[in-house]
C-alpha cells in the first residue's frame, strides 16, 4: 500500500519484468523504511531498504536515485 501511494498507482504490473507501471525514489523508500522498520526482519536500514526495493521491483516499479 505504501509503495503504491509513493508511486501514485492503483495496482502493480501483471508482468513486472516487462511492463513498468511507475517509479519510486530512494528517498521515498527511506520514508517507507522509517514507517515499517519495526515490522521488518532486517538487521540494518540498508537491508530494510533493499527488502522494500525488491518488493517494488516485483510490483513493476522502477527504483531510481534521487
C-alpha positions as CSV (number, residue, x, y, z in Angstrom):
1,X,0.0,0.0,0.0
2,X,2.8,2.4,0.9
3,X,4.7,1.7,-2.3
4,X,1.5,2.2,-4.4
5,X,0.9,5.6,-2.7
6,X,4.5,6.7,-3.2
7,X,4.4,5.8,-6.9
8,X,0.9,7.2,-7.4
9,X,-0.5,4.0,-8.9
10,X,-3.7,1.9,-8.3
11,X,-2.1,-1.5,-8.8
12,X,1.1,-3.2,-9.7
13,X,2.1,-4.7,-13.0
14,X,0.8,-8.0,-14.2
15,X,4.1,-8.7,-15.9
16,X,6.6,-6.8,-13.7
17,X,9.7,-7.9,-15.6
18,X,8.4,-6.4,-18.9
19,X,5.8,-3.7,-18.0
20,X,6.9,-1.0,-15.6
21,X,4.0,0.9,-14.1
22,X,5.8,3.6,-12.1
23,X,8.9,4.8,-10.3
24,X,9.9,5.3,-6.7
25,X,13.0,7.1,-5.4
26,X,15.4,6.0,-2.8
27,X,14.2,8.9,-0.6
28,X,10.7,7.5,-0.8
29,X,12.0,4.1,0.1
30,X,13.7,5.6,3.1
31,X,10.4,7.1,4.3
32,X,8.7,3.7,3.9
33,X,11.6,2.1,5.9
34,X,11.1,4.5,8.7
35,X,7.4,3.6,8.9
36,X,7.9,-0.2,8.6
37,X,11.2,-0.8,10.3
38,X,9.7,-2.4,13.4
39,X,7.7,-4.9,11.3
40,X,10.6,-5.9,9.0
41,X,13.0,-8.7,9.6
42,X,16.1,-6.6,8.8
43,X,19.3,-6.0,10.7
44,X,20.0,-2.5,9.3
45,X,18.4,0.3,7.5
46,X,20.2,-0.5,4.3
47,X,19.0,-4.1,4.5
48,X,15.4,-2.9,5.0
49,X,15.7,-0.6,2.0
50,X,16.8,-3.5,-0.1
51,X,13.8,-5.5,1.0
52,X,11.4,-2.7,0.1
53,X,13.2,-2.1,-3.2
54,X,12.8,-5.8,-4.1
55,X,9.1,-5.6,-3.4
56,X,8.9,-2.5,-5.5
57,X,10.6,-4.3,-8.4
58,X,8.3,-7.3,-8.1
59,X,5.4,-4.9,-8.4
60,X,6.7,-3.5,-11.7
61,X,8.1,-0.3,-10.2
62,X,11.4,1.2,-11.2
63,X,13.7,2.3,-8.3
64,X,15.6,5.5,-9.2
65,X,18.2,7.6,-7.4
66,X,17.2,11.0,-6.3
